[in-house]
Amino acid sequence: MTPPRRRPRPRPSEIRTLSNAETMDEIEFLHKLLDNRTIERDDLAHQLTTRSAQLDEILNSTSWRITKGVRQLSTTLRNDVAPRVVEELRQRPRLLPLVDRLRPGISERLAAPPTPPLHADAERLEIVNGPYLEWVQRFDTDIDEAAIRSYLATLKHQPIISVIMPTYNSPIVYLREAIESVRSQIYANWQLCIVDDGSITPEVHEVINEYVAADHRIVAHFRTHTGNIAAATNDGIAMAIGDYVAFLDHDDLLRPHSLAWVVATINEHPDAVVLYSDEDKLTWDGRRFSPYFKPDFDPLLLLAQNYMTHFFVARRSELWQIGGLRVGLDGAQDWDLALRITEVVREDQIRHIPAILYHWRMIEGSTAIRVQLKPEAMHAGTRAVEEALERRGIDARLELVLNESYHLVHFKPTGTPHVAIVIPTRNHGDLLEQCLRSLESTNYPDYEVIVINNESDEPEMLALLAQIASRQRHRVFDYPHPFNYAAMHNWAIAQIDADYICMLNNDTEVLNASWLTDMVGLAQQDNIAAVGALLWYPDHTVQHAGVVLGINGEAGHRYKLSEKTVIGHGGRILLAGRLSAVTGAAMLVSKAAFDEVGGFDEEFTVSLNDIDLCLQLTEAGYHIGYTPAAQLIHHESKSRGLDTEPTKKERYGTEVIRYWHKWAPRILNDPYHNPNASIDDVGCGAAWPPRGRVPWLEYFDGVELPTPRPARYFPLNPILLEPGGEIECKLQVPGGTINAIDRVTLWVLETEPYAIEAHHFSIGDTTTVAAVPSWLHLGPITIDIDRIDTSGSFKLRHDGTTPVLVEAVTLYGRPSLRVKVEQRYPTTAARSRHGEQTQMTVTKSSS
């Protein structure tokens, strides 16, 4: 076989000239960092000694000893006496006016309901508040109301959004908060339809009537008999006059900009029928926790869990088309609605808003605590999914997982399409024999095993291959060429007559007999062309639960190294669903689809060829599936070694660069990985900062060159840039990302310890930024510039009192600058300064 002809290598940030500057050797640079850390350590040790002496002086002082009793009394009053006084005042409200004279405002604070007792199940619920609350404070607290109002005024289409809220014996405080969360919407073109389902608490009627009288946009209907939430919600839909209907529970909260986000999305996608958002939960005292950063529409995941429920908006015409909510599925009526309405609309009419627009309150007995608290809801959910499968003509079995909260769907294959299991190998006969032995448990009826022998030379291995060739349903193909995973598979698969190809590494072991049956069954659903499995390391930590594009700058396995007790964000390790890519270590692919896209790209000789294949398949209109119903152990890279080995790093790095230049727009926008979720680690925690675009704010699209993590593969050779020095850099930005540059970010290190004088960095004649770089680490310096073409060059000039180091790497034997380039986009409002604001009129309905 003739090796493939190599294409020219991309040079994303090639340094053309250096003036008064020179590259620094990586070892010299690391020594400098070590010296800086030593200085910092000695300084911190001196500060610690000084503070310890000051603390000893305070603790041994006369005043500290004298005030000991006062401090103890203050602690007793705060922790013991004050709570008892508060409880006494709650039981004797007549004393509140007197207390208000002594402490104004205390009565309002005492009017709040006491924290309800925890349900026994909730007592075991672990709420990790710290990191998420910090994320909320940093990225999700401030709402620019003025910018939103200015933006909304420019929108052509300003539909009425009818919010439907069923009530039944609602806690008054929570009911008021829910209604006020609608009234506080920045987007004013709304209607609130409250339907009380026969509450026996008179205060509920009083509060509802109070709000109906106070706001003409609020209408109410009081049912004389208690029916159920589906019937009450249908009554609300009948009252709705809006083009779109949104659903809100009586004890939950909308964000002030929730409807603004919905209307912004409708204006960007006028044909949208279904919209849903991210959500989180509220503790009794109002703390936010447990965010759910959701994927874009995934019909497989919707069979497993009702991930679309909050905040759910649908066009009213389609709601009537499907007959509204179905009575008799209480507790899962919204899940059933989502399943039915997504069956009658196109996928591009289902829009995910990647922003937390809904707070789901955790109160006693709520499914926000545990789904198991309402077993009837669990049973109704299973029934809704079973009926959806029946409507769609799909033969499948539902397995209850995660404390019977969700479903793992086992799709039964239609017929018995022929599967060829293809296993490449070179020596390591023990691994191959272990893999083949595990395959003997496979219960799928129609498969064969094909071993690709890549120049094995061990006598034991050659004897094993001869034996394998004599086995029934086994063949051996000899590939006498240098290792190229992509090329050898293309060569072998071209000779195979099969419906599906199952690529399997020689260092895998099958764990369950039905693994291939489940993979074939899923491959026949949802226009899926490739299916991946759940892989474990031998120590039973996760090796692969699907791939996220862009993790750690490349493509990473979700939840890698997670313990077996970890379920993943939203439980998605244990649920079948769509993904952008899966690993080729255990991948089932349609032979017809594989041939249609031309197989593997042979430029990816060792790594990323499986990711590239998945992206080629999705570009051709197919989907990629993942099922944890197929489980294997993977002794990762035992026969080939790891890409972190020094001799393989540069080869892998060049493949990463090619991957980015080919697929950057997709990598930057993985539809099955939320922009609020991290791509800096495989744990998929919150992103710092989020990558999502806010419609009413100016925003940037950008890409980092040469790769997002260049120093992982190439020697780090920063450029020592003297005062007055210049760097000229030629850029090649991946196509489809940006077409002009408005902002450039470089990573700079001060050379003088504890320097405090600013440096000036300029690009061109008119743009400059003053900055004080850290002397401990390379930190970002961002320069706003006049637009330059992405294929052009720019000159970076440095003016300051000391030299600085600018991060660069050795790429293809030449220095390459690490640089992030970005393009500023105006808001949608700025791009469409037309349209008239629609005025809303609402007619009250009588109870």
SULTACOR-V980870 format. One record per run of one state. SS is the DSSP state (alpha for helix, beta for strand, coil for the rest). FROM is the first residue (numbers start at 1). TO is the last residue. If there is no record, write none. Layout:
BEGIN
SS_FROM_TO, SS_FROM_TO
END
This chain:
BEGIN
coil_1_12, beta_13_23, coil_24_25, alpha_26_59, coil_60_61, alpha_62_66, coil_67_67, alpha_68_91, coil_92_92, alpha_93_102, coil_103_105, alpha_106_111, coil_112_119, alpha_120_123, coil_124_129, alpha_130_139, coil_140_144, alpha_145_152, coil_153_160, beta_161_167, coil_168_171, alpha_172_183, coil_184_189, beta_190_196, coil_197_201, alpha_202_214, coil_215_217, beta_218_222, coil_223_228, alpha_229_239, coil_240_243, beta_244_247, coil_248_252, beta_253_254, coil_255_257, alpha_258_268, coil_269_273, beta_274_282, coil_283_287, beta_288_292, coil_293_298, alpha_299_304, coil_305_311, beta_312_315, alpha_316_321, coil_322_332, alpha_333_341, coil_342_346, alpha_347_349, beta_350_361, coil_362_370, alpha_371_373, coil_374_374, alpha_375_391, coil_392_395, beta_396_401, coil_402_405, beta_406_411, coil_412_418, beta_419_425, coil_426_428, alpha_429_439, coil_440_446, beta_447_453, coil_454_458, alpha_459_469, coil_470_473, beta_474_478, coil_479_484, alpha_485_493, coil_494_499, beta_500_504, coil_505_507, beta_508_510, coil_511_514, alpha_515_523, coil_524_527, beta_528_536, coil_537_541, beta_542_544, coil_545_546, beta_547_549, coil_550_550, alpha_551_553, coil_554_554, beta_555_557, coil_558_568, alpha_569_574, coil_575_576, beta_577_579, coil_580_580, beta_581_581, coil_582_585, beta_586_590, alpha_591_596, coil_597_608, alpha_609_619, coil_620_622, beta_623_634, coil_635_645, alpha_646_667, coil_668_676, beta_677_677, coil_678_685, beta_686_686, coil_687_698, beta_699_705, coil_706_709, alpha_710_712, coil_713_715, beta_716_716, coil_717_718, beta_719_731, coil_732_739, beta_740_750, coil_751_758, beta_759_763, coil_764_766, beta_767_771, coil_772_778, beta_779_789, coil_790_792, beta_793_799, coil_800_803, beta_804_806, coil_807_807, beta_808_811, coil_812_813, beta_814_817, coil_818_818, beta_819_825, coil_826_827, alpha_828_831, coil_832_847
END
